[in-house]
Amino acid sequence: MQPAKKAMNGIFISFEGIDGAGKSTHIDSLAQSFRVQGRAVTLTREPGGTPLAEQLRQLVLNDPMDAMTEALLVFAARRDHIRQVIAPALARGEVVLCDRFTDATFAYQGAGRGFARQTLLVLESWVQAHPDRPDHLVQPDLTLWFDLPASIAAQRLAGARVPDKFESQPQAFFEKVANGYALRLAADAARFARIHADQTPAAVWNDVEQAVRSKGLLPC
C-alpha cells in the first residue's frame, strides 16, 4: 500500500500598492512559479472575487459616496469573498494570490479618505473571522507591498484607460494612501515585504521571488 500523501497547507499572498504600481504582471508570474511546483493556484482580487463582491466593486469604484459607505461595502464584499473563495481554497491546500486585501482599505478609505482607523480595526476583526474558526483571523501569510512614488504612478496611469474615481484622484491623495500602507507595514512588519516598484520589471520580479522564497513559501 502506498503511503498517503501529506496534505499541503494553503498559502495566502496579497499584492498591495497604489494604482500604477505594476502588481498585475507579477501576480501572473508568481502564479506560474507555484504551478511549476505542482500547486493549484486561485487568482482573485478585491474588491471582488465573487458575483456579489464584483457588483459591490462597481459601486465602490464608480458611484459617489462617503468614506464610511465605501468601507462598509468593501468589507461586505470581503466577507463574501472570504466565505465563498478564500477560505475554501485554503482548506483545499491551494495557493491564493489576491490583488489587494484589507491593507488597501486602511490605505484608501482610512489614510486616503480619512475614515477612522479604529473603526476599520473593528470591522477587520468582525469580517475576517474564519468561517470555521471564529477565533482565527483570515490574514495573508505574506503581503507584497509594491511601493512606488505617487508621481511615477501618475505618469504610468496617464492615458492608460478611462480612470475610475480613485485613479482620477490627485497626487496628494496617493501620497496619503502610500503613507497608509507604511503604517500597516509598521504595525505588522513580519507579514510584509516592501518591494521598490520603481525598478525595472526584472529587478522587481527578482525582489518578489526572493521575498516569497525567504518566507519558505517557494522552494529555494
N, C-alpha and C positions, 0 to 999 in steps of 0.2 A: 504494500500500500504506500502510495506517495504521501509524504508529509504535507499537511495543509500549508498553503502559502500564508505568510504573515500579512494581515491586513495593513494596508498603508494608511497613515494618518492623512487627513485632509490638510491642505495648505491654503491659507487666505492671504493674498497680497493685494494691497491697494496702491493706486497710482494717483498722486496728487500734484497740483500745481495750477498756476493761473492760466487763463486761456492763452494759447500760443506757445506754451512751454514745450510741446513736442512729445507728449506722453504716448499718443496712439501708435506711432511706429514701433516703439519699444515694447508695448504690450504684445503686439503680434510676434515680435522676435522672441520674447520670453516664453510665450505660449509654445512656440516651435521648439525651444530648448527643452521644455518639460515633456513635450510629446516624444521627442527623440529618446528620452529616458523611459518611455512607456507609460507616462502618466496621462490620465484623462484630464482635460482642461475645460473649465467653464469660463467663457469670456462674458463679462457683463458690465453694466455701468450704472451710475447714479447721477441725478435721479433717473429711475427707470429700471429695466431688468425684468419686469412683468407687465402684462397688458394694463393692469390698473396703474402701476407706477409710471408707465410711459404716458398715460393720459395726464397724470398729475405733473409730469415733467413739462408737457406742453404748456400747462397753465403757469407753472413757476417761471419758465423761460420767456414767456411772451405776454402774459397779462399783467397789468399794473396791480400792485397790492403792497401792503406794508410788510415790514420785515418779520413780524410775528406770523402773519398768514403764510409767508414763504416758508418759514421754519417749520410750522405745523404741517404744511403739505409735504415738505421734503421728508420729515420724519414719518409721516403716514406712508409715503411711498417706500421708505426704508423698511418699515415693519413688514409690509407685504413682501418686499424683496428678500428679506432675511428668511421669512417663513416659507416662501414658495421656491426660492432658488438657492440662496447661500447656505443655509443650514442643511438642507437635503444633500447638496453637492459635497459638502464637507463630510457628512455622515457616510457618503459613499466612497470616501477616500480620494476625492478629486482635488485638483488644484483650481482655486477660484482666483481669477485675475479681474479686479474691479477698477474701472475708470472712475475714480473718486468714491469716497465714502464719507464718514461722519466728519473727518477733519475739514472737508470742504464746507460743511455747514457752519462750523466755527469760524472759518476764514471768510466766507462770503456773507452769510447772514449775520454772523457775530461781528467780526472786525470790520468788514466792508460796509454793512448796512447798520451797524450799531445796536444789534439786538443783544440783550443781556446774556452774558456768558453763563451765569449761574442757572438761568432757566434752561439754556441749552444742555448743561450738565445733567439736569433733572430729566429732560427729555431723552437724552442719551441712555441714562440708566433704566428708564422705562422701556423704551423701544427696542434696545439691543439685548434685553434679557433673552437668553437662549430659549427657544420654544419648549425644549425637553428638560432643560436645566435652568430654572429661573434665577438661580444664584450665580450663574455664569454669564458674563457679558460677551457678546459676539464682537470681537475686535480682530483686525488683521494681525497675522503673525509678523508681517513686515509692511511698512508703508514707505514707498519710494516717493520722496518729495522732489519734483523737478523744479528747482529754484532758478528763476530767470528774472533779471531786471525788468520792471514794467515797461521801460522804454523800448527794450528789444522785443518784448511780446507785442507791443503796439505795432512795430514795424512788420512783424511776421503776419499779423492779422489784417493789415491794411489791404483791402480789396480782395481778401480770400473768399468771402461769401457774404451774403446778407447777414449782418450780425443780429444775435438775439439781444435781449435787453441788458444782459450782463456784459457781453462782448462790446457793446457800444458805450460802456461807461468810460469816463475819463481816466487818464493815467493815475491820478491821485487815488482813485478807488482801488486799483490793482496794487498800489503800494500798501494800502491798508490791508488788503487781502493777503499779500505776502507776509506782512507782519503777523497776521492771524495764524498763518502756517508756522511761523517761527515760534510763536507762543505755544502751539500744540507740540512742537518738537521739544521745547524746553520742559514741558510737563510730562513727556513720555519718551525720553531720548532713546531708550533701548529698542523701541518699536520702529524708529525712523532711520532711514538712510537719506542723507541730503545729497542730491545729485545736481551738480552745477550744469544747468541746461544750456548755457551759452557757449559750450564747447562744440566741436564738430560732432556730427551724429555718431561717428565711430568711437570717439572718446566717451561720449555719453553712454553708449551701449556697453563699453568696457566697464564703466563705473556701475552700471545697473547689474551686469553679470557678476561683478566682484561682490557687490552688496548682497546679492541673493546667495552666492556661494559661501560668503563669510557667516551667514546665518545658518548654514547647514541645510538649506532648502534645495540646493542642487549639488550633486557630487562634484568635487574638485578635480 
